[in-house]
Amino acid sequence: MGRYLTYAGRLELLRSVLFGKVQFWLNIFPVPASVLKQIISICRNFLWTGDACRGSSAIVAWKNVCFPTNEGGLGLFDLQARNRSFLSKQLWNIHLKSDSVWIRWIHHFYLSSDSVWSVQAHHSSSPLWKAIITVREVISQHCGGSEVESVSMMRNWSNSTGPFLAHAYDFFRPSGPTVPWGRVVWERWSLPKYSFILWLATLGKLKTRDRLWFIPSDPSCAFCRCEAESHAHLFFACNWTGRLWDRIKDWLHIGRRMSSISSAIRGLYPKRSNLVSRMRRVSLGITVYLIWEERNKRIFNAKSREVEAMFRRFQILFYTVFYFHDKDRLQLFPIQ
């Protein structure tokens, strides 16, 4: 079934179904690293191939996929960090001596003469208790070994705006630099399949012919047949795709040149959130998606369309998104 879904469809299935089931167990047990590795392998295979059992080289490293969207990722959970965040919540409940049978049992069995911040796990301790102590050590090391600082940090997680688990997850997860293009690529009004292809194009990860050098094939652009195909050429240095993008910009009354994806993102960066600005950001995702779709049809199906036909196709997709969000103001973008 997965191979019939778009990348965005597979991502949504991972986020809502598969990760939901996994998180149930992450919430209860310390999951061994070998098990997490196998789960990640299944999820990675499904995302990039549509088949959980078929291995393939990932287009984007899984670590980067798990970054938040404002750090250049897809916002999937890092499973180890998620597991540790749940365990840290257990640690905090033990510190607070929360009123539950399990917490009372922990204090009776493990903490009869020690604090949770000083007790050590023994070889005979349960895997869950060992994992909680390991999480405690990670937090303690970050705070310079100070129990006071460790408690203060976790109290801030508990009292700050947002759930405790969210703050704990941000502490344990790998982090990357904030990217300037996240709010354009992941514009909330855009359809996920447009945003996903735009994300890959922004990262330079679409399978253009210059990246498939190891496969004997014609390296020339499927549109102009004059230059080698690359991300920079397709978006929008190519004469054919450049004419399509210029046609769309004229219709949307965009005066800036925007001759590449990076310059388009700079020009469309959300300085305001009015309707016209939002739809202009949506238009970039639709355009990149249509160009990539047309490129694949020309290569694999030997079918092609002219610039004007592509522009009409763009308008249909544009109005579909626009109608869903604000059908009463369609006159802002009249059909030419």
C-alpha angles and dihedrals in degrees: 000000000000095000090063091057126085119241088260091052092052090047091053091048090051093048099045105032116016097037090043091059093045093050091057089065094039087058093056110030139034100248115217117245091241090057092047089050091054093047091050090049091053093047093045093050092048094049096051102031106020090236118095091202099048114086121213138161108276118240091217125023113258092235089060092044088059094055115105115261091255088059094050100267138105097254098245115151121262097233098212092049090046091051091049092049090056090048091050088056088055089049091052092049089052090050091050091045090231115204103259134116093241094051091048089050091051091052092047097045104033107015105042091121105011141059120246086244095059107030118104128217118244129212089255094053119112119264089245093055091047090052092050090051090049090053089048090054092051091052093043093051090051089053094048094258092296116142090198093054092045092052091045093053093049091046088055089053089052097045100037125095110279133033122312090237092057092055091044091050092051088053096052101037124090110255133209135194118284111259122219095221103056097098092051098044093045098041104165094228094055121095113253094240091057093047093048094054090044088051091053091046092050090052091046091240103125112117097254118167095256088061092050094060090136091065115076104237144124105285095200124113114269090223109045100015088210107094138032115274117250138142092263091050096046094046097066119309093090112098092229098047090039090058091050092049091047090051091052093046092051090052091049092045094240109159100185119099098233097179095171139032092255093052090045090053091050091049094047098041108139105259086151135017102218121136098260093050091049093051092048088056090048089052092062092057092047092049095050090046093051093047091051091045092049092046091055093047091053093050102039104025101029089231126132141178132203124247093257092052089050090050090053089049089051091053091052092053091042093053091045090060093039094050091053093054105032115000093167094069103048089124089076087078107035119194111253 
